[in-house]
């Protein structure tokens, strides 16, 4: 039997695409105002706070990589409030125009079916080299607190 958290992870990530990346109602399937999503990039770790901040990050991903295809492969649960999800990403590099693929894992804790805290792990160096931008999809704390409209990718230049 799947927990509410695992069911919401599946519903959210199987439905995320260029059109739903900026949809608050789609993000509210898994996230709420208390959700925190972290990325541990070596050069500049950051986090998005609340559903609106996470919308901004996802919008940034699809702005940088318009043809991004995210495939959810597995969701592994540990009780009702912990799970991990494994993904394949395929997209076209804006730097080279060539297809690139990589994998990522998201570890989450939750409460009442919503993510409380999540941490992404993937090869950000590969993306920076082949994708052309080491900070794609990153938002400032101020932008994430303002909401999706102001949360845009930052340039590394």
Secondary structure by P-SEA (a helix, b strand, c coil): cccaaaaaaaaaaaacccccccccccccccccccbbbbbbccccccccccaaaaaaaaaaaaaaccbbbbbbccccccccccccccbbbbbbbccccbbbbbccccccccccccccbbbbbccaaaaaacccccccccccaaaaaaccccbbbbbcc
